[in-house]
Amino acid sequence: MGPVRFHAEFEPLAYLLLAGLAVALHIGFVVFVIFGGLALYRWTSVVWLHVPAVIYAILIQTIGWPCPLTDLEKWFRSLAGQQPYAGEFLPHHLWSPLGLTGTEPMIAVGLIAILLAVNLRPYLGLAAG
């Protein structure tokens, strides 16, 4: 099954909008990974979504697993006639504008520190019952 086709005049724009939707979903995933533990104060069952999301995000960052949302965004951009960027989402959209590559050790340490700072207390509260 090939890509969905739109009216030729609007096709590039439609694919760019779909690429933007993929970016929005990706940002939502990253925000959920970082701050999702805070939802435990209200909904303890979110732990079943948050823990796998954190593990998956860590694996993507540490061993280079591909992210399907990045692939989806790049695919839509190519269908729109744009040259997809090289590499992954965070280095392209976050680290590069800051003059970083995403491979600096301080980034990994900083991300882990943020994850722990935001999520440790809610998880300890959940464990304490």
N, C-alpha and C positions, 0 to 999 in steps of 0.2 A: 504494500500500500504506500503510495507516494504522498507527498505533502498536499495539504488542502490548497486549492487554488482559489484566489479571489479575482475580482474584476481587475483586468490588467493595469488599469490606471491607479488603482488603490493597493495593488499587491505589495509593493515595497513598504508602504506605510503600515499595512496590516501586519506584516512580519516584524517590523520594528516595534509595533505595539505589543506583539506577543513576546518579543525579546525583552521589552520593558517589564512585562508581567513576570517573566522568568527572573529578572533582576529583583523585582519586588518580593517574590516568593523567597528568593535567596537571602535577601536582607531580613525577612521575617524569620527564616530558619536560624540565621546567625544571632539575631536578637533573642530568640527562644533559647538557644544554646547558652548564651551568656546570662540571661535573666530569668529563664524558665523555673529555676529553683524557687524563686520568690512566689510562684503560683502555689507552692506547697502549703503556704499559710492558709489558703482558701480551699484548694482542691488537692487533697493528698494523692488522689489517683493519677495526677499528672506525672508522678514519678515514673510510671510505666512508659511514658513518651519521652520524658526528659533524659533519663539515664541512657537509653539507646542513642538518642540524638547527640548527647555529649560524647559518647564513645565513638560514634561514627565521625563526628567532627574532629576529634583528636586523631583518629586514624587517617583522615584526609590530610590533615596538616603534618603529621609526623612521618607517615610512610608513603604519602603521595597517591592514595586512592583517588580515582577520578570522582568528581562530583557530577551527578546527572543533571543538576540545575545549570551548572556551567556549560555542559555539553548542549543542553537544550537552548540556552541563550545564544551560544555560538552558532548553532544550526539555524535558528531563526534569523540571525544577522546575515548569515551566508545566503539564505533564501531571499533576503531583502536586497542582496547585491553588495553588502558590505564585506570587507575583509575581516574575518573573526580575529580577535586578539590572541596572542600566544600566551600560554600559561593558564593559571587558575584565577578564580574570581577575586579573592582577597588581595593578592598581589597587584592585580590590574586595577581594581576599583578603589582600594583603600591604601595599600602601601605605596604604590607608584606615585600617586599625587603628593604623598608626603616625602618623596625622595628616597624611599626605602625599597628593598627588593622583596622583603618577606622572609628572607633566609637568615636575617640577623638573629643571633641568639637572644638578644634583648626582647625581640618580638615574642618568641616562644615563652620566655619567662614571664613577660608582661601578660600574655593571654592566660597562662595558667594562674597567675596571681589574681587576675580579675575574676576568673571562673571560681576560684576558691573564696575570694572575698565576698562575692555576691551569693554563692550557693552553699557555703559551708554551714552557716547558721540554720537555714531552713532544713537542711538534711539532718543536722544534729538534733533539731527539734522534733523531726519526724521519728528519728531513731529512739529518742527519749520517751516518745509517746505522749 
